[in-house]
Amino acid sequence: MGLNYDAYGLHGTNAPWLIGKMVSNGCIRMHNAHAEEIFALINVGTPMYIRD
C-alpha cells in the first residue's frame, strides 16, 4: 500500500525478523497476515498517521 511519498509503502515481508528495524529507505514492514487484513479494511485515500 503506497504512501503519499514516492517509493514508500506499507507492506508485508518474508523476513519478519526485520520488522521494526531500519533496513529500508522508508517502507513500513508488517507481518504478511496483518498487511492483508489492513488491505481488506481500507480504501484508497484513507489517512494514515505514523507515530512513535
Backbone atoms as SQL, in Angstrom:
CREATE TABLE atoms (id INTEGER PRIMARY KEY, chain TEXT, resi INTEGER, resn TEXT, atom TEXT, x REAL, y REAL, z REAL);
INSERT INTO atoms VALUES
  (1, 'A', 1, 'MET', 'N', 0.850, -1.152, 0.000),
  (2, 'A', 1, 'MET', 'CA', 0.000, 0.000, 0.000),
  (3, 'A', 1, 'MET', 'C', 0.901, 1.222, 0.000),
  (4, 'A', 2, 'GLY', 'N', 0.689, 2.067, -0.947),
  (5, 'A', 2, 'GLY', 'CA', 1.558, 3.222, -1.089),
  (6, 'A', 2, 'GLY', 'C', 1.197, 4.360, -0.159),
  (7, 'A', 3, 'LEU', 'N', 2.208, 5.101, 0.210),
  (8, 'A', 3, 'LEU', 'CA', 2.016, 6.324, 0.992),
  (9, 'A', 3, 'LEU', 'C', 2.079, 7.501, 0.032),
  (10, 'A', 4, 'ASN', 'N', 1.881, 8.697, 0.517),
  (11, 'A', 4, 'ASN', 'CA', 1.913, 9.857, -0.370),
  (12, 'A', 4, 'ASN', 'C', 3.325, 10.398, -0.572),
  (13, 'A', 5, 'TYR', 'N', 4.309, 9.546, -0.433),
  (14, 'A', 5, 'TYR', 'CA', 5.702, 9.877, -0.724),
  (15, 'A', 5, 'TYR', 'C', 6.193, 8.859, -1.744),
  (16, 'A', 6, 'ASP', 'N', 6.943, 9.317, -2.729),
  (17, 'A', 6, 'ASP', 'CA', 7.436, 8.417, -3.765),
  (18, 'A', 6, 'ASP', 'C', 8.211, 7.247, -3.169),
  (19, 'A', 7, 'ALA', 'N', 7.904, 6.063, -3.648),
  (20, 'A', 7, 'ALA', 'CA', 8.641, 4.830, -3.351),
  (21, 'A', 7, 'ALA', 'C', 8.542, 4.367, -1.894),
  (22, 'A', 8, 'TYR', 'N', 7.671, 4.956, -1.100),
  (23, 'A', 8, 'TYR', 'CA', 7.473, 4.494, 0.267),
  (24, 'A', 8, 'TYR', 'C', 6.155, 3.747, 0.354),
  (25, 'A', 9, 'GLY', 'N', 6.110, 2.743, 1.194),
  (26, 'A', 9, 'GLY', 'CA', 4.877, 1.996, 1.309),
  (27, 'A', 9, 'GLY', 'C', 4.766, 1.227, 2.607),
  (28, 'A', 10, 'LEU', 'N', 3.633, 0.640, 2.770),
  (29, 'A', 10, 'LEU', 'CA', 3.327, -0.219, 3.901),
  (30, 'A', 10, 'LEU', 'C', 3.109, -1.598, 3.286),
  (31, 'A', 11, 'HIS', 'N', 3.872, -2.591, 3.729),
  (32, 'A', 11, 'HIS', 'CA', 3.764, -3.897, 3.087),
  (33, 'A', 11, 'HIS', 'C', 4.192, -5.020, 4.012),
  (34, 'A', 12, 'GLY', 'N', 3.796, -6.213, 3.653),
  (35, 'A', 12, 'GLY', 'CA', 4.233, -7.399, 4.370),
  (36, 'A', 12, 'GLY', 'C', 5.665, -7.735, 3.999),
  (37, 'A', 13, 'THR', 'N', 6.219, -8.697, 4.714),
  (38, 'A', 13, 'THR', 'CA', 7.596, -9.098, 4.447),
  (39, 'A', 13, 'THR', 'C', 7.757, -10.596, 4.662),
  (40, 'A', 14, 'ASN', 'N', 8.682, -11.178, 3.921),
  (41, 'A', 14, 'ASN', 'CA', 9.011, -12.592, 4.128),
  (42, 'A', 14, 'ASN', 'C', 10.184, -12.731, 5.098),
  (43, 'A', 15, 'ALA', 'N', 10.567, -11.626, 5.721),
  (44, 'A', 15, 'ALA', 'CA', 11.644, -11.617, 6.724),
  (45, 'A', 15, 'ALA', 'C', 11.127, -10.909, 7.982),
  (46, 'A', 16, 'PRO', 'N', 10.210, -11.548, 8.711),
  (47, 'A', 16, 'PRO', 'CA', 9.581, -10.875, 9.848),
  (48, 'A', 16, 'PRO', 'C', 10.544, -10.424, 10.936),
  (49, 'A', 17, 'TRP', 'N', 11.725, -10.992, 10.992),
  (50, 'A', 17, 'TRP', 'CA', 12.708, -10.564, 11.987),
  (51, 'A', 17, 'TRP', 'C', 13.220, -9.151, 11.704),
  (52, 'A', 18, 'LEU', 'N', 12.909, -8.608, 10.525),
  (53, 'A', 18, 'LEU', 'CA', 13.338, -7.252, 10.185),
  (54, 'A', 18, 'LEU', 'C', 12.272, -6.196, 10.493),
  (55, 'A', 19, 'ILE', 'N', 11.085, -6.622, 10.939),
  (56, 'A', 19, 'ILE', 'CA', 10.026, -5.665, 11.274),
  (57, 'A', 19, 'ILE', 'C', 10.504, -4.788, 12.424),
  (58, 'A', 20, 'GLY', 'N', 10.375, -3.483, 12.233),
  (59, 'A', 20, 'GLY', 'CA', 10.790, -2.531, 13.254),
  (60, 'A', 20, 'GLY', 'C', 12.244, -2.123, 13.168),
  (61, 'A', 21, 'LYS', 'N', 12.975, -2.685, 12.224),
  (62, 'A', 21, 'LYS', 'CA', 14.385, -2.339, 12.053),
  (63, 'A', 21, 'LYS', 'C', 14.530, -1.309, 10.935),
  (64, 'A', 22, 'MET', 'N', 15.567, -0.514, 10.992),
  (65, 'A', 22, 'MET', 'CA', 15.851, 0.468, 9.943),
  (66, 'A', 22, 'MET', 'C', 16.677, -0.213, 8.848),
  (67, 'A', 23, 'VAL', 'N', 15.989, -0.957, 7.987),
  (68, 'A', 23, 'VAL', 'CA', 16.689, -1.716, 6.952),
  (69, 'A', 23, 'VAL', 'C', 16.235, -1.342, 5.546),
  (70, 'A', 24, 'SER', 'N', 15.362, -0.354, 5.434),
  (71, 'A', 24, 'SER', 'CA', 14.914, 0.068, 4.115),
  (72, 'A', 24, 'SER', 'C', 15.048, 1.579, 4.017),
  (73, 'A', 25, 'ASN', 'N', 14.590, 2.108, 2.905),
  (74, 'A', 25, 'ASN', 'CA', 14.650, 3.556, 2.706),
  (75, 'A', 25, 'ASN', 'C', 13.362, 4.247, 3.107),
  (76, 'A', 26, 'GLY', 'N', 12.577, 3.631, 3.988),
  (77, 'A', 26, 'GLY', 'CA', 11.387, 4.292, 4.479),
  (78, 'A', 26, 'GLY', 'C', 10.125, 3.462, 4.486),
  (79, 'A', 27, 'CYS', 'N', 10.143, 2.288, 3.913),
  (80, 'A', 27, 'CYS', 'CA', 8.944, 1.455, 3.934),
  (81, 'A', 27, 'CYS', 'C', 8.656, 0.964, 5.351),
  (82, 'A', 28, 'ILE', 'N', 7.389, 0.679, 5.581),
  (83, 'A', 28, 'ILE', 'CA', 6.945, 0.153, 6.867),
  (84, 'A', 28, 'ILE', 'C', 6.617, -1.316, 6.648),
  (85, 'A', 29, 'ARG', 'N', 7.326, -2.176, 7.338),
  (86, 'A', 29, 'ARG', 'CA', 7.148, -3.618, 7.172),
  (87, 'A', 29, 'ARG', 'C', 6.212, -4.156, 8.237),
  (88, 'A', 30, 'MET', 'N', 5.370, -5.115, 7.811),
  (89, 'A', 30, 'MET', 'CA', 4.417, -5.746, 8.715),
  (90, 'A', 30, 'MET', 'C', 4.426, -7.246, 8.453),
  (91, 'A', 31, 'HIS', 'N', 3.865, -7.990, 9.390),
  (92, 'A', 31, 'HIS', 'CA', 3.635, -9.404, 9.114),
  (93, 'A', 31, 'HIS', 'C', 2.660, -9.483, 7.943),
  (94, 'A', 32, 'ASN', 'N', 2.851, -10.439, 7.047),
  (95, 'A', 32, 'ASN', 'CA', 2.006, -10.551, 5.863),
  (96, 'A', 32, 'ASN', 'C', 0.525, -10.620, 6.213),
  (97, 'A', 33, 'ALA', 'N', 0.171, -11.409, 7.220),
  (98, 'A', 33, 'ALA', 'CA', -1.237, -11.538, 7.599),
  (99, 'A', 33, 'ALA', 'C', -1.818, -10.202, 8.053),
  (100, 'A', 34, 'HIS', 'N', -1.037, -9.387, 8.737),
  (101, 'A', 34, 'HIS', 'CA', -1.513, -8.073, 9.185),
  (102, 'A', 34, 'HIS', 'C', -1.707, -7.142, 7.998),
  (103, 'A', 35, 'ALA', 'N', -0.773, -7.168, 7.048),
  (104, 'A', 35, 'ALA', 'CA', -0.895, -6.328, 5.853),
  (105, 'A', 35, 'ALA', 'C', -2.128, -6.725, 5.047),
  (106, 'A', 36, 'GLU', 'N', -2.372, -8.017, 4.922),
  (107, 'A', 36, 'GLU', 'CA', -3.553, -8.482, 4.191),
  (108, 'A', 36, 'GLU', 'C', -4.841, -8.050, 4.895),
  (109, 'A', 37, 'GLU', 'N', -4.851, -8.116, 6.210),
  (110, 'A', 37, 'GLU', 'CA', -6.035, -7.716, 6.969),
  (111, 'A', 37, 'GLU', 'C', -6.324, -6.228, 6.795),
  (112, 'A', 38, 'ILE', 'N', -5.298, -5.401, 6.904),
  (113, 'A', 38, 'ILE', 'CA', -5.483, -3.957, 6.746),
  (114, 'A', 38, 'ILE', 'C', -5.911, -3.618, 5.322),
  (115, 'A', 39, 'PHE', 'N', -5.303, -4.267, 4.333),
  (116, 'A', 39, 'PHE', 'CA', -5.644, -4.006, 2.936),
  (117, 'A', 39, 'PHE', 'C', -7.132, -4.214, 2.684),
  (118, 'A', 40, 'ALA', 'N', -7.702, -5.230, 3.310),
  (119, 'A', 40, 'ALA', 'CA', -9.121, -5.530, 3.128),
  (120, 'A', 40, 'ALA', 'C', -10.030, -4.518, 3.832),
  (121, 'A', 41, 'LEU', 'N', -9.504, -3.753, 4.754),
  (122, 'A', 41, 'LEU', 'CA', -10.321, -2.847, 5.561),
  (123, 'A', 41, 'LEU', 'C', -10.295, -1.388, 5.108),
  (124, 'A', 42, 'ILE', 'N', -9.291, -1.001, 4.325),
  (125, 'A', 42, 'ILE', 'CA', -9.141, 0.413, 3.988),
  (126, 'A', 42, 'ILE', 'C', -9.419, 0.672, 2.513),
  (127, 'A', 43, 'ASN', 'N', -9.678, 1.924, 2.195),
  (128, 'A', 43, 'ASN', 'CA', -9.908, 2.360, 0.817),
  (129, 'A', 43, 'ASN', 'C', -8.781, 3.291, 0.397),
  (130, 'A', 44, 'VAL', 'N', -8.629, 3.475, -0.904),
  (131, 'A', 44, 'VAL', 'CA', -7.661, 4.443, -1.415),
  (132, 'A', 44, 'VAL', 'C', -8.004, 5.808, -0.834),
  (133, 'A', 45, 'GLY', 'N', -7.009, 6.491, -0.334),
  (134, 'A', 45, 'GLY', 'CA', -7.197, 7.818, 0.242),
  (135, 'A', 45, 'GLY', 'C', -7.418, 7.824, 1.742),
  (136, 'A', 46, 'THR', 'N', -7.456, 6.646, 2.359),
  (137, 'A', 46, 'THR', 'CA', -7.615, 6.593, 3.814),
  (138, 'A', 46, 'THR', 'C', -6.399, 7.232, 4.474),
  (139, 'A', 47, 'PRO', 'N', -6.593, 8.207, 5.363),
  (140, 'A', 47, 'PRO', 'CA', -5.440, 8.827, 6.026),
  (141, 'A', 47, 'PRO', 'C', -4.704, 7.816, 6.910),
  (142, 'A', 48, 'MET', 'N', -3.400, 7.934, 6.949),
  (143, 'A', 48, 'MET', 'CA', -2.578, 7.101, 7.807),
  (144, 'A', 48, 'MET', 'C', -1.695, 8.008, 8.647),
  (145, 'A', 49, 'TYR', 'N', -1.665, 7.755, 9.914),
  (146, 'A', 49, 'TYR', 'CA', -0.825, 8.532, 10.821),
  (147, 'A', 49, 'TYR', 'C', 0.256, 7.624, 11.343),
  (148, 'A', 50, 'ILE', 'N', 1.487, 8.002, 11.129),
  (149, 'A', 50, 'ILE', 'CA', 2.634, 7.226, 11.596),
  (150, 'A', 50, 'ILE', 'C', 3.208, 7.952, 12.788),
  (151, 'A', 51, 'ARG', 'N', 3.278, 7.258, 13.899),
  (152, 'A', 51, 'ARG', 'CA', 3.797, 7.883, 15.107),
  (153, 'A', 51, 'ARG', 'C', 4.620, 6.893, 15.890),
  (154, 'A', 52, 'ASP', 'N', 5.373, 7.419, 16.786),
  (155, 'A', 52, 'ASP', 'CA', 6.271, 6.606, 17.602),
  (156, 'A', 52, 'ASP', 'C', 5.526, 6.008, 18.761);
